[in-house]
Structures are given as structure tokens and as C-alpha cells.
Amino acid sequence: MKTRFLSQLCLVLLLAGVSASAFGRDFADDVIEYFDSVMQVWKSQRLENALIKSPKDMAVYASLHEPSFPLNKLAPDDKKRFLDNLQFNEKGLTSFYYEPLLTLEPADRYKLLSLFGFERLNPTINNSRSDNKSCIFGNQHNKCNDYIGYKCVGKGTCQSSAGFICTSNC
């Protein structure tokens, strides 16, 4: 499934580049806009299917999967810092403190983030530093979806905060 998706992505990007030079900028913009819409659908499906969308979900899941839960591979203080800084709204996870996750193996971090529908952030966390404040996964309209170095402080409002990621659910 991933291979097919990546193949399609490469084809779309190739077509966008070829069409920009052969057919003019409008066609290329249409292809890119279509790709953005496909990615938004994919992202929303991942978030809708997330297993953890609230503190209650988090508590239930952690208790049901205690032995193999990746979060239990964290040191007790790191686990507490991560859990204490999870923020949710009606859409799901809005922000989290990622620095404790840096001690996890990438595969365990991926498993943990996928429970919230945010496994796509794993490479970003792996290469991050708390002083790096930037947009993650922006689209052609320069609308940012997730911000590293920011925390959700209200609906649609991310505020600078080292070690946090403000998600598209904010």
C-alpha cells in the first residue's frame, strides 16, 4: 500500500514538473492543488481513525496494553512529563511535549504516535531540537499544518513553547 502511494506521489510530482514547462503554470498548479487535496483526505482519515482522541482514551489504552505499550519504555519521569503535557480537544490531540520521546527507538515512537494519528511526525521528532521552531507539512497555500516548537493555547492558536508540537487539531 505504501509503495503504491509513493509511486503515485512520484508520478504526480513528475507530471507537475513536466506540465509546468510544457502546458504552463496553471495546469501544474491544478495538479499540485489536487495532490494537496488528496493529502488532506489521507491526513483526515488518519486522524479520524486514531485510537486515542482524549485523555480517557489514553488511560484506557495504556491500561489495556500495559506490557507492550511503547510509552512504558520511557523512564518514569519522561513518561509522566509526556502524559502530563498531552492536550486534546474535540478533534483529538492538539499538542504534546515531544522531548521525552527522543529516548524511544524510532519504531516505538512511530507506534506511539500512530495511536494519535500523528505517525507522520516521527521523522520530524527524530531530527528535531527544541530551539527549532518551524512549520511542518505546509501546503502550496503556505498554510501550516503542524508546528514544532509551539504549543496549542486555544482554538487555532499556537504559541511558542520549546519541546512541544502544536498539531493541526489545534
Residue pairs with C-beta under 8 A, 6 or more apart in sequence:
9 35
12 31
12 34
12 35
13 35
15 31
16 28
16 31
16 32
16 35
17 28
19 27
19 28
19 31
20 27
20 28
29 140
32 140
33 140
36 139
36 140
36 141
39 139
40 139
43 120
43 145
43 168
46 117
46 118
46 119
46 120
47 91
47 92
47 117
47 118
47 168
47 169
48 117
49 117
50 92
50 93
50 115
50 116
50 117
50 118
51 57
51 61
51 115
51 116
52 58
52 61
52 92
52 93
52 115
52 116
53 88
53 91
53 92
53 93
53 116
54 88
54 92
55 86
55 88
58 83
58 86
61 69
61 115
62 69
62 71
66 72
70 104
70 108
70 109
70 111
70 112
71 79
71 82
71 83
71 112
72 79
73 104
73 105
73 108
74 82
74 100
74 101
74 103
74 104
75 103
78 100
78 103
79 100
81 97
81 99
81 100
82 96
82 97
82 100
82 101
85 95
85 96
85 97
85 164
86 93
86 96
87 93
87 94
87 95
87 96
87 151
87 152
88 94
89 152
89 155
89 169
89 170
91 169
92 116
92 117
92 167
92 169
93 116
93 117
93 118
93 167
93 169
94 152
94 166
94 167
94 169
94 170
95 150
95 151
95 152
95 158
95 164
95 165
95 166
95 167
95 170
96 116
96 164
96 165
96 167
97 163
97 164
98 121
98 125
98 128
98 148
98 163
98 164
98 165
99 130
99 163
101 109
101 112
101 113
101 125
102 125
102 126
102 128
104 112
106 122
106 126
109 122
109 125
109 126
110 119
110 122
113 119
113 121
113 122
113 125
118 146
118 167
120 137
121 136
121 146
121 165
124 136
124 146
124 148
124 165
125 148
125 165
128 148
130 149
130 162
130 163
131 149
131 162
132 148
132 149
133 147
133 148
133 149
133 150
133 160
134 147
134 148
134 149
135 144
135 145
135 146
135 147
136 144
136 145
136 146
136 147
136 148
136 165
137 144
137 145
137 146
138 144
138 145
139 145
145 167
145 168
146 165
146 166
146 167
146 168
147 158
147 165
147 166
148 164
148 165
149 160
149 161
149 162
149 163
149 164
150 158
150 159
150 160
150 161
150 164
150 165
150 166
151 158
151 159
151 160
151 161
151 164
151 166
152 158
152 166
152 167
152 169
152 170
153 159
155 170
156 170
157 170
158 166
158 170
159 166
